[in-house]
């Protein structure tokens, strides 16, 4: 798959200084772990899963999790399993008949309820297992971590398919201060041992907020909820150097029938849009995603297709960041300690900024680089009318 391939060739030329590259499930792990973007959760009992993938119902979709856990009822598990297996077989047959190009498939994962379910699904999926990049482990804790990871390794070995795991940290022992440090240390020890198969560590903010009866409002980011922000800080401290941590889900979305023509507020050059035509839910998502990125968190769980473009467009690298990163990496030969930014607005220190620069260049290969004076707004509004026509849009 390739990010933003719903844009026309001329739109890409207009938006990107450097265009996004191709990513598949067989790409190297160091690419894949940064390439998930907005990961859409889809209930495993939906009857249109195959249609959604084959017909590319959501053109911006690049990674998806089919959920067999909280999004379905306890009495629906077997039905959802069988449905997912049936839907996967339809996708597999379409690929086999060349009705779908495997290069355009999103990265696909399954969220299971328990380790044994992975083995059962592996047997049921058969040849279609190769469509999947891996599994998501909910309620990941010191009590089940090794079981999940041992089972994943066993399935991967038996099937001959490279499969990755994405644990979700969302249990009470990880949030409570009296147990957090010990639990995080134990989990880190386990995850480091299995580091080659851990694609992302995900933060289950909804479950964690629920422990304290908290729920953020559209104008409140997860970083404004202090108990969760404190937990995220510890997650970055414990795991940020060796693993990619992805951002928690944003719960709010607009009713599209009521908000046609709305635009996010934080738009350079769109300052005249005040009061009328705003989308506070998208605005909140943008604010939170920017804070994710500022804190070294990459990618984000999403539960609505309208979130996909917003999150992914914010992962595109700016031309200023790209040129700074390029200059830092090219100067890391020991001959200099400092280089002046090409934008003449900052100091680039080679050694302190080298790790940052390498990540920027890596992400530029995945998401591309904006032209100067281009931003996420150009992607969000790519198929919308110009500003002068806003009044009639959607009428």
N, C-alpha and C positions, 0 to 999 in steps of 0.2 A: 504494500500500500504506500501511498504518498500523500502527505498532508496537503490539504487545500487543492486537491485535484478536481474539485467541483468548479474551480475558477477557469475561465477560458485562457488560452495562451496569451492573448493581449492583456488580460487582467493580471496574469502572473508577471508579465514583463513590466507592467505599470507599478506593481506593488513590491516586487522582490528585487533587491540588488543581487542576492544569491538565492536560487530557488531550492525548495525542499528536496531531499534525496529519497530514494526508495528504501523501504524497510519491510522485511518479511519475518515470519516466525523463526526462520533459520539465520537471521542476522546475528552477529556476535552479541554476547550477553551485555557487554559494555555499551552497545548501542541500544539494545532492546530496553534496558532498565530505565533509560531516559526517554523512550519513544512512546510511552503509553498515552500521553496527553490527557484528554478528557475520557475517562473510562466509564462507559455507560452501563449501568446495572439494568438487566432485563429479567423479569420473572421467568423461570424455567418452564412454566406451564402455558406460556403464550403459544397459540397455534400458528402464528405467522412468523416464527423465527427464521425458517428457511427462506421465506419470501423476503423478509427484511434484509437478509444477507445477499441473496442472489440478485434481487432487483435493486439493491442499494437504496433502500427506503430513506436512509439518512446519509446523504452523500458525504458529509463531513466525518462520519464515524470511522475511527481508526483502531479503537480497542473497546471490547465489550465483555461483560461478565454475565453469564447466564446463572441466575441465582436459584438454588434449591434450599435456601435457608429462610431468613426472616420474611422474604417477599411472598412466600406461599404458606398456606396453612399446614399444620402438622398432619392432617388427614389427606393432604394432597401430594405427599412426597413421592410415592410410587408412581402416581399418574404423571407427575412432573418429570420424573426420571425417564419414564417410557416416552413421553412426548419429546424430551430433549434428544434422546437417542434417535427417534424417528426423524426429527427435524435435521439432525446432524447427517443422517444417512441421505436425506434429500440433497443437502449441500454437497456431500461427497459424490453422489451420482452426477450432479450437475457439473462438478469439477472434472470428473472422469470423462464425461461426454463433451467436455470443453465448452459447456454453456456458460461457464464462469472462469475467468482468469485467476489462477491462484495468487497472482501478484497483487490483486486488488482486494483480497480478503483482509478484513480487520484482524488484529490479534485477538483471539478468542480464549476465554477462560471459563471455568465452571466453579461456582462457589458451593462447596459441599457442606454437610452438617457434621460429619465425623470422618475420621481417616478411612474406615472400612468402606465408606461409600465410594471413595476413589477407585478401589479395586473392582467393586461391583460395576461401576460405570465403565471402567476400562474394558471389562469383559463384554458388556453390552454394546459398547460403541464399536468394538472391533477395529476394522480398517479406518473408520471415521475418526478414531482417536488422534490421528496425525493432523487433523484440522486444528487442534487446540494447542495453545502455547503453554497452558498449565492450569493450576487450580488455586483457588482462594480459600484460606483457612480462617473461618470466623472464630471468635472467642479463643484466640490463640493464647496459651498460657504455659506456665511451667509444668502443668499437669498433663498437657497433651502435645507439647511441641515436638518431642522426639518421635512420638507415634505418628504424627502428621508427616514429618520429614522422612522417617524411615519408610513409610508406606509410599510416599511419592517416589523415593529412590527405587523401591522395589518395582513399582509399576513402570517407571521409565526404563529400567533394566530389562524387564520381561518383554516390554513392547518394542524395545529398540528405538524409542522416540525420546528426544530431549524434551523434558517437561520441567517447568519452573513452578515454584510456590510463592504465594504472596500472603503472608500472615497478616491478620487484622488484630491490632492491639486495642482491646475494648473491655477487658475484664476488671472487676472491682479492685483486685490486688495491685493492679498497675496504677490505679488512680489514687488510692489511699496512701498518704504519706508514710504511715507506719510500716507498710509492706512494699512500697514501690521500689526502693533502692535494691533490696534483695531480689525481687522478681526480675527487674531489668538486668541485673548482673547475671542471673542464671540464664535468662533468655539470650543475652548477648553471647555467652559462652557457647550455647547450643547453636545459635545462628552462624557464628563465625566458623564452626565446624562444617556447616552445610552451606557456606557462603556461595559456592558455585551454582547452587540451584535456587537461591533467593533472588527474585527479580525486583521486588519492591517490598517495603514494609508499609502497611496502610494503617491509618488512624481512624478508629471507629468512634467518631465524636458524638454521633447521635446516641449510642448506647452509653457512652461515658457521661454525657449530659443528663441522660435519664436517671442515672444513679443518684443524682442530687436534685432531680425534679426541675432541671433547667432546660430552656429552649430559647435559642437566639431569635431575635426579630429580624426583619429584612434589612434594617439599617445597622444591625449589629454583626460584626464579624466574629469568627470563633476566637480570635485573639483578644476580643473584649470580654470574653468569659474567662475570668482569671484562673479558675481551677483547671480549665482545659489548656489555657495558654501556658501555665506552669508545667503541665504534663508534656506539652509539645516541646517546650524548652529542654526538658530532660531527655525526650526522645532524640532530639538533634544532638545533644551532648553524648549520649550513649552510642547512637547508631549512625550519626551523620557522616562520619569519616569513612565508614566501610560499606554502607548500604545507601540506596536511594529510598528516601521517605516520600510518600505521596500524600497530598492534601485531603482533608475530610470532605464529606459530601456537603453541598449547599442545598437546602431543602426547598427553596422557594422558586416558583416559576409563574410566569404570566399566563392568563387565559388569552390565547392568541386571537380569539374572536373579539376580544374587547380592546386589544392593544395594537392592532395593525398600524404600522407606521411609527411605532415608538422607537426611540433610540436611547442608548445609555448616556448618562450625563457627563462622564469624564472623557469628553472628546475634544482633542485639540482642534481648534478651528470651528467648533460647534457651540461656542459659548453663548450664542443667542438663544439656544434652546433652554428656556427656563419655564418651569411650571407646566406648560402644556406639552404633551408628547413624550414625557419621561417614562422610563421603565425602572422603577426603584429596585425590582428584584434582580434584573441584570446588573444594575449599578452595584448592588451589594455583592453579587458574585464576582464582579471585576475587582472591587476593593479587596475582597478576601483572597482572591487568586494572586493579586499583586503582593500581598503580605506573605502568602505562601512562598513565592519566589524570592522575596527579600530575605526570608529566613532559611533559604536553602532547601525548600521543599519543591519537588518537581512532579507534575501531573496532578490529577484531581479526580476523585470519584464523583460522578454526576448521575442524577436519577431522572433527567428529562432531556430529550434531544435538543431543546433550545439552548441548553448550556454548552453544547459541544464547541460551537464556533468561538464563543467568548473565551473559554478556557484555552483553547488551542491557539487562538490568535495572539494571546498574551505570552505564549511560549516562543514566538518568533523573536529572533535576536535583532536588536536595533543596529543600524550601521555604525553608530558610535561605539557600542560595546564590541562589535565585531572587529573594527579596526584597532581598538585598544588591545583586545585579546591577541590579535595577530602580531601586533608590534611587540607585546610582552614575550610571547613564545619565540618569536624570531630573534629577540635580544637576549635570550636565556643561555648565552654561550660563555658567561663568566667575564665578558669584557666590560659590561656596564651594570650598574646597580639601579639606575633610574632612566626612564625615557619619558619625554614629553608627549602628552596625548596629541593625536593628530587634530583633535578639536580645540587644542590649546586651552583647555579648561580644567585640567587635572594633572596630578602627578601619578605616573604608573611606576610602582616599585616592582622590580622583576621578581624577587624571591617571594615577598608576601602575596603578590597577585597572580603568581604562576598557576596555582591550582584552579583559581577562578577562571583564568584565561583558557585553560585546557577544557573546562566544562563548557564555556561559551562556544568554543570552536566545535566541540562535539555536538552540542545542541544545534548549531548552525547547519550541520550536515543533515539533521533530521527535520527541523522546522523552517529552515531558511533564514534569510536576513532581509529586513526591510530596507527599501530605499530611504534616503534622507527625506523627511517630511511625509513619510508614510507610517501608519501605525495599525493597531488592531481595528480601528474604526473602518479602515478601508476594506477589511475582510468582513466585518459585521454588516456593512452596508453595500456589499458588492452587488447584490441583486435588488437593491432598493433604489427608488427614484432620487434625483438630485434634490438638494435642500429646497430649491424654489418650488418643488412639486409636493412638499410634505403635506400641505393642507388637504390635498385631494387623495393622498395615498390610502388605499383600503376602503375608500368610500364606495 
